[in-house]
């Protein structure tokens, strides 16, 4: 972009920021990063279940987005495109990793939550970790981040029906893992 920018970067849409980045505006991608890093971090942390691995995946994802910004076709929202890149970076990192020992559990909750809420969150986190990768990724996007099924399908590169079935199977598996059946509460809720 030549000359003085007429509109502050903060006032530009995500799509306009990406276009400005491709056109050579040095600060445009930084603004995209500032807007979306927390959400991408949350998705990565829930997908990877390891803060260090999630941090690496977010970094990999944003570097890939920075380098491949000119490949953005505009068929979807910029956030959908970023989600897909970060989730794929997470899945790549998980596939490459060969744990040598049991991974520690990390507290994701608000430290001000009541003990029972923290316990439930840890139970759900552990149950989620036991799900197959595809089901876990679908549930993280759709149920935990409220991403529409169509957008989650685009992010993961699968059909909408696949997302729906992965979510249904994942929810059923989670309920079983947590000891929930219709009309019955988990033991820790009694």
N, C-alpha and C positions, 0 to 999 in steps of 0.2 A: 504494500500500500504506500502510495507516495504522499508526501506532505504531512500536514497536521490532520489528525483524525477529528472529524466533526462530531462524532458520537462517542461518549466514553464506552470502553469495552464492557463495563458492567451493565450497560443498557442494551447490548446486542443479544439476540437470541443465540441459542446453542449452535444452530445451523449457520448463522452469520459469523459467529466466532470461528467455526471450523473453516468456513470459506475465507475468512481473513487470515487464518493461519496458513492455509494453502497458498494464499496470495502473497505471503511473506511478512505479515504482521507479527513481529517478534513476541508480543505479549499475549496474543489471542489464545493460544493453547494453555497458557498459564491460568487464564481466567476460567477456561473449561475445567481444568484440573481442580481449581479452588471450589468451583460449584459442585463437582461430583465426586470428589475424593472420599468423603465420608460415606456416601451411599455405596460406592464401589468397595470400600474397605469392609463395610458390613456384609455385603454379599460374599466377598472373598473369605472373610473370617468364618462365616457360617458354612461355606462350601468346603473350605480346607480344614477347619476345626483346629488350626494351629496358627497363632499370631505371626510367627516368623515366616511360615510358608505363605500365609495370606499377604503379608507385606511384600514379599518377593513377587507374588502373582500380580498384585496391584501395580507394582513398579513395572513388571513385564508388560502388563496390559496397557498402561499409559504410554510406555515407550513405543509399543507396537502401534497404538492409535496415533501418536505423534508422527511416526514415520510413514504410516499408511493413510494419512488423512485424505490424500487425493483419491483414494479408492472408495471413499464414502459416496454411495450412489444417491442417497437422499430418499430411498424407498421407505425408510423408517425414521423414527426420531433419533437424534444423536445419542440420547441416553440408551436407547435400545442397542445401538451399535456399540457403545462403550460397555454395556452389560455383557454383550456377547463376547467381546474381546477379553474382558476380565474373567468371565466364567471359563472361557477356553484356556486362558493362562492358568487358572486354578486347576482345571482338569489335567492340563499338561504337567504341571508341577506334581500333582498327586500320582500320576502314572509313572513319573520318573523316580519317585521317592520309594525307597525300600527301607522301611523302618527296621531298626535292629533291636528295639526294645519297645515295650508298651508306651504309648504316647500319653503324656499327662493331660488331665482335663483342665480346661481354663474356664474361669468364671466370666461369663459374658454379661451378667446382670448388673443392674444398678446397685451399688453398695448400700443404698438406703432402703432397699426392698426388705420385706419381712423374711424371716428364715424360711417359712414354708414356701414362699414364692421362689426363693433361690433354690430350694430343694426340688421343686417341680421343674424349674428351668433346667437344672442339671440332669434330672431324669429324662426330660425331653431331649436334651442335647446328646446324652448317651444313647438313647434309642435312635435318634436321627443318625448318629454315627454308624449304627449297625445296618442301615439301609443300603441297598445297592446305589452306586454313584448316580445313576440316571434318576432314580426316584428322589434321592436327597436333593439333587440340583433343582428338580422341578418343584419340590415342596418349598425349598428356600426361596425361590423366585416368586411363586404364586401365593403361598400361604404366609410367608414371613415378610415379604417385601411388597405384597399386594400388586404384583405385576400381572396384567391381564394375560390370560392363557395364550392369546395370539402373539403377544409380545414375547412371552417366555418361549414359545415355539420357535420364534425367529432367533432369539438369543442362543438357544441350544441347537438350532439347526435341525429340528425335527417337526413333524406334523402336529397340528393342534390336538388331534385325537391321541397322539402319543403322550403329550403333556397331560391330558385329562386322565388317561389310563395310568400313567406313572403316579400322578397325584392320588388317584383313588387307591391304587395298590399300596402306595406309601403311607397314606392315612390309615388304611386297614392294618398294615404292619406296625405302625406306630401305636395304634390302639392296643394291639395284641401285646407288643413289647411293654406297654405301660400298664397292662392288666385291665384295660377298659373294655367293657362290653356294653351293648345298649342297656340303659337303665341301671348300670353299675358304676360306682366310682372307684378310682384307684385306691389302693390300700392306704397311701399316705394322705388321702383326702378325707378319710373317715374320722 
